[in-house]
Structures are given as structure tokens and as C-alpha cells.
Amino acid sequence: MSSPAAGNDPRPDAAPVVHARGLHKRFGSLVAVERVDLDVAPAECLGFLGPNGAGKTTTVRMLYGHTPATAGEIQVFGLDLAEHLRAIKASIGVVSQEDNLDPDFTVLQNLLVHGRYFGLKRRHLLPRAEELLGFLQLEERRHARIRELSGGLKRRLVIARALINAPKLLLLDEPTTGLDPQARQAIWERIRALRRAGTTILLTTHYMEEAAQLCTRVLIMDHGRILDGGPPQDLVARHAAPHVVELTGHPREAVDFVAGCEWPHEEAGDRLLVYPSNGQAEGVLREICSRFPIERAILRHGSLEDVFLRLTGHALRD
Amino acid sequence: MPDALGLLRNISWRAWRVWHRDLLVYRATWWTNLLPPMLEPILYFFAFGAGVGMLVGRVLWEGREVSYLEFVAPGLVSVSVMFSAVFETSYGSFVRMYYQKTFDAILATPLSLEDVLVGEILWGATKSVLSAAVMAAVIAAFGLLVWPSSLWLLPLSAVGGLLFASLGLCFTAVCPTIDAFNLPTFLLIMPMFLFSGTFFPLEVLPGWAQVVGWGLPLTHLASLLRASTLGVAAPVLLPSLAYLAAVNAVLFVLALALMRRRLVR
């Protein structure tokens, strides 16, 4: 098995939508993506989780030919990317990180003009655009100018636009970054609806919660490399613990004590995270609290944040 | 630098979809777009006809004596062809590329980068033709055009428009910021505007300046437009046309190559 990513393909029997081997990208002396192997199975929602600069966006951009790979091979829908770029792009939807709606047009015009780039005829395009306005709850803003839209509405329009060609693969690059919680929930709900409808989705995020909420499989990425991958709960079971003791405002001796007990733990900023084995969590919490004065101690479920911390040694939001 | 053939192979008829996008934006504000080319010749004619023209009297061009207004009118059209295209593919394309990220959005569709660039060049040339047509209508009202030879204004404006649209896109490819356009504008566009036989015959300049002048594409465009508005079939015309075609080809490939170097990383 050449990489953990390949090993964690949930449906190794199905022909992958994306198949990449040795994907490598260098910008001058900076290696942005380092020999990444990647398979995306049909109908899965695969998440790239990592901090800014991990190489998530570069990886996504290489998958639709926006950025040429320095080395490696990419197949999408079973076709060689370089050779069949136009045909592949015809069946992909892209939600890029930065807002690139056309400010010269209204909401509806943005959908129609984008659809025309795909060669869609107006008689098919208009009903499709109306359907998408409905799907993303934008009907009322049909004739609004882009600058009149809030961040959340703009994001929804970008997603509607990416769906205009009924893509077989949807690439979402940080779909909710910078949005308020309500707008984020609205978008998550739509992405889940797409997933249920069988759309293959690849998304990047630096929000643990987003990855846990949406993705059937998550790849942890840092410094251009994929560290591990799998369904969120498997990753938590493998690298963290079902329950985690999280402490803040603890004396130095508490860390030494935890280390002395050989309990798996990580320090992240001013937090101490302890990963006790199954069923031991409450005992560990009591043990520490009885010995040391602690400002705040909680027992919580293990999460992707813990996985990230254990794999990289630093918190995701560094 | 990518090879020229590879760039040309990336072009498809889909480029017209980008042209169509620009046309839709233009149509939405057609009135403010058409006003400048309508007013420009009227202002110029007042300045040159009532002002400069009174001082100059008649001008000798290709062995023929014409009034100053007859001389300067096609020169003004050539200037307008140049400015329309250059500004569209420099400032206009730069805004679409850099601020609006319109190119990025289009590149996620089946269009190639070269499709986008060719669409922009075609649109720049279209603006030149539109502007030349409007100006010609105004000039015709002054009785300064010879028909039917003046109909050549339109295809010639298209040739010139393509050339200057490619030139403007070269600027877009090398200018790091939008303010940097001042440099090519003042080093190249303004001298061309003034010293291309647009406002006075090149023959009045010293010999070396005439040589430089004949190297400028606008000189050839002005001369071709002047021949059509005056109804002259002069022998200098064919080499001028050939020169414009050659510069067109070079700038077109250069624009595609420089833009690919800028945008594909």
C-alpha cells in the first residue's frame, strides 16, 4: 500500500472518480504538495483537512487543470487530465475559495452566462437556473446585483453556479470560510442534500466541525503531505480516544504527572489534552483533579482536532 | 515561454462565448458606451476645424491637396481604433482578470486560457469597429467621406483593432498593478497618438523621425484609413496592410504567451 489515502478507500471496487498518483507541486523552492496519492470514490464526500498553506487548494486546483502539476499523473472520470481537460471540466463544478462572481451581472445572469460557457442552450439553461435558485433559496434575489448580496448569499450563488452543468464531481474549496454560523449551517444543509443525491464531492476546510459534519472520509493534510485518512470516527479511534480530558490553567507538574503515568497526551498552546484508553477517562480526570489545582477541566468526545494534533504536533488553528 | 503552436492549438470557437459575455455587459450600458465616440469627433472637429485648421489651410497628401479636416478626420478614426482596443484589453481585461477574477471563474468551465484571451482580443477589436462606425457616421454628416471607398473603414478598423487589442493584452500580462499601465501608455501609446501621421503628414518631420514613424503600426492604419476616406488607391497601401498583418500575428502570439506566463503557475 503506497499511501494511507489509498488504503482508506471505502469502496476499492468502484472505479474512482479521481485517481492521482505522485501528485507533486513546486513553486520555485517551495514544495506545496509532495507526492500525494489520491482516490475519490463515486458518491463519497471527501474532505481535505489542514491549516492554511497545507497544500489543499493547490491539490484541488491541479485536479481541474487550473495549476499544472510539477509531477505525477491525474485521471478524472477515468480519463487522463492533460489529454481530456475540456471534457473533464465539462463535468466538474468548482467553488473556488475566493469570490469570483461576475459583478457586471445580476444573480440570474451569473448563472446563465456561466451555463453558456458550458455550451448549454437557453431552453435548457433557464429552467436549470431557476431550479438552482430554488435549491439554494435565492429566488427572491433573482435580479439582485452581486454587490447587494451578503457573504452567505454570494457563497450560495457560487455553489448554484458550480451546479449549472449538473457536475458529476463537485470541488468545494473552503466553502464556508468567513461566514457566520447561520450562513454556514445553510450551506452545510445544501451540501448534505447534494451528497444524498449521489454527487461526488471533494472539499477542503480548516474547520474540524465542517469536516466531521459533511465528510464520509477525511484526509489530514499538513506541509503538502497527507498524514492519514479515513472516516472521521475511524481517525478518532485510531489516533485519539473516544473520550478526551482537556485541561487549561494547570501547573507544570500536571504535565509531568501525565507523562509519568504514560497516558497519551498533547500540549496545544495553554491546553493539555489527555487521551486515556477506553473506559478510563473519568478515572483519569478524577486522578488529575485530586492532585493539582486546575482552572478548567472537561471531559469531552474525541474529535478530528485531536487527530490533527496527534498527527502534526500542533493545533489546526495555529 | 510556451511554444506558439501549442498556444494556438488551445484556441477554439468557444472564445466567442467570452466575447459574448463582454458584449452583454456593454449592451447593458450601451448609451454611455456609445456617447464618447459620438462626441469625440465633434469636439476634435471644433478644435481642429475652427482652431488648427484655420492656421494650416490645405495639406498635401500622396500628391493630392486636401483640406485639413479631410486630412485629420481619418487620423482621428485611427486614434479611436487604437484607444478603444488598447484600453479594453489593458484596463478592462486587467479589472476582469485581477479584481473580478472573471478569468478564474471561466477557467473552471470547458474553456481554455487561450479561449478567454482570444475572446478578450475579439471583444477589443469589436469595440474598435463600433467606435470607428459611430465616428464615421458623424464625420459623414460633415460631408468628409468619399463613398463607397469609405466602407473600407470597417474591415480596416477590425484589422487595427485586433492588433491594438493584442498590444493591450501584452501590457496586461506584464503590468504588476493597474497603475503600471501609465508606463506603456506614455512610452508607446502617446507617441503613437501624436507621431503616426494622424494630425500632420510624417513628411514634415526630420528623416530619422520619419523612419521611426513608419515603424509604428498606427502610421499604417492611419494611412490606410485616409486612403479609404479620400478614395485614393495609392501604392503604399499594400505594404501597409502586409505590415499590419505581420505585426498582428507577432503581437497575438506574444499576448497569449505572456499571459500564460503570468497566469499559469
Boltz contact constraints between the chains, C-beta under 6 A:
constraints:
  - contact:
      token1: [A, 66]
      token2: [B, 107]
      max_distance: 6.0
  - contact:
      token1: [A, 86]
      token2: [B, 110]
      max_distance: 6.0
  - contact:
      token1: [A, 89]
      token2: [B, 110]
      max_distance: 6.0
  - contact:
      token1: [A, 90]
      token2: [B, 110]
      max_distance: 6.0
  - contact:
      token1: [A, 94]
      token2: [B, 108]
      max_distance: 6.0
  - contact:
      token1: [A, 100]
      token2: [B, 101]
      max_distance: 6.0
  - contact:
      token1: [A, 100]
      token2: [B, 104]
      max_distance: 6.0
  - contact:
      token1: [A, 100]
      token2: [B, 105]
      max_distance: 6.0
  - contact:
      token1: [A, 102]
      token2: [B, 102]
      max_distance: 6.0
  - contact:
      token1: [A, 103]
      token2: [B, 100]
      max_distance: 6.0
  - contact:
      token1: [A, 104]
      token2: [B, 25]
      max_distance: 6.0
  - contact:
      token1: [A, 113]
      token2: [B, 21]
      max_distance: 6.0
  - contact:
      token1: [A, 116]
      token2: [B, 17]
      max_distance: 6.0
  - contact:
      token1: [A, 117]
      token2: [B, 17]
      max_distance: 6.0
  - contact:
      token1: [A, 117]
      token2: [B, 106]
      max_distance: 6.0
  - contact:
      token1: [A, 117]
      token2: [B, 109]
      max_distance: 6.0
  - contact:
      token1: [A, 117]
      token2: [B, 111]
      max_distance: 6.0
  - contact:
      token1: [A, 118]
      token2: [B, 109]
      max_distance: 6.0
